[in-house]
Amino acid sequence: MAATLFPDSQRLASLSQRSMIVGIIGILASAAGLFLAREQFFRSYLTAFFYVAGFGIGSLGILLLHSVVGGNWGVTVRRLLESGARTIPMVGLLFIPLIFGMHDLYLWARPEVVAGDLLLQHKAPYLNVPFLVVRTVVFFGLWSLMAFVVTKMSLAQDTNNDGPLGRRLRRLCGPLIIVHVLMVTFSSFDWIMSLEPHWYSTIFGMLSLAGQNLATMAFLISVVVWLGGDRVVQDAETKQSVYDLGNLLLAFTMFWAYLAFSQLLIIWAGNLPEEIPYFVRRFHDGWGVLGIGIILFHFVVPFLMLINRYVKRNPVTLSRVALLILVMRLVEIFFTVAPAHHEMVPFSVHWLDLTAPIGLGGLWLAAFLHQLKGRGHVPGINHLGLSVNSHLNLRTTSHLLEGKAPHVG
């Protein structure tokens, strides 16, 4: 695999600066909306925040997974995962504006509403602003600590590539995966599901986890093709890694669709008054059309393309599928957040729904590229759970599957 897959530090710094400029422009445009449409500003900001946070948190989750199971598929993107994970402290800072919009976003944060609602009074010990802020601080504190420790140990293996260090990392990351899944579950309950405090879904946390992993995998493929350029197409080993990432993208797409359909089927079949309003709101007043669009372009089209091996063998075409998934992930979060009013709201798209993701996305991408600038190289092989011999065997196998003579050296 080419050790110079990613651009040099100077170009990464230039790309980071451009992303920062775009992000600042988006933030300034969105800030104007705070004075023009306060409630809409916080709703759009929450959508953008949950979308952007998913990349940092998802990078940490996949990094933990790869640290445990190893595999050749992660060699190309491990430094990308580390860079994404190390943006989590910045993502935590992006949550601060939402603290000032709790009253505008959540019914349970309005004392006058809670006073007349017995269910909200029953949930008040958990659903209250101070406790939610404390939980969020704990979430981001633990995620940041996990990211720092795991990335530090991972980098140390490039210069101290011994077996005991790799085994310690695997033993550490196993339990951390459990902690990570629990935090993703409860954070999605706090930030998104509590927008409709009378509704609940026990599968919502896992659905959020699947969406984060899917979007992160799509982002990784897009970045590898974007930054790698012609080298991705020309280097056989990198093409094989991208093909493996395409298979994982297909798996995550199917997993997300399975959970999303399961949630719809169980709630719709149960037809319980405390559950069914969630989908009733999203099947009327134009929202149903958007829902059909999510089904088609978030699952059906990507699925049909990803089951074609020739799409996955072509990095450029695969990156276009990944970009489609990235766009539809944002649409899916918008579909979850925007209709979550106490009353029925017709489908509409506010200009803040565009500027907020551009602003936060630009800032996050700038932070990601800044982190990558200091680690823009392919890591060693042995500490990923592969010996040099097994790596050569994987290369030989891939050549044989393609009808080529195996090449070693």
Buried (B, 14 or more C-beta within 10 A) or exposed (E): BBEEBBBEEEBBBEBBEBBBEBBBBBBEBBEEBBEEBBEBBBBBBBBBBBBBBBBBBBBBBBBBBBBBBBBBBBBBBBBBBBBBBBBBBBBBEBBEBBEEBBBBBBBBBBEEBBEEBEEBEEBBEEBBEEEBBEBBEEBBEBBBEBBBBBBEBBBBBEEEBEEEBBEEBBEBBEEBBEEBBEBBBBBBBBBBBBBBBBBBBEBBBBBBBBBBBBBBBBBBBBBBBEBBEEBBBEBBBBBBBBBBBBEBBBBBBBBBBEBBEBBBEEBEEEEEEEBBBBBEBBBBBEBEEBBEEBBEBBBEBBBEBBEBEEBBBBBEBBBBBBBBBBEBBBBBBBBBBBBBEEEEBEBEEBBBBBBBBBBBBBBBBBBBBBBBBEBBBBBBBBBBBBEEEBBBBBBBEBBEEEEEEEEEE
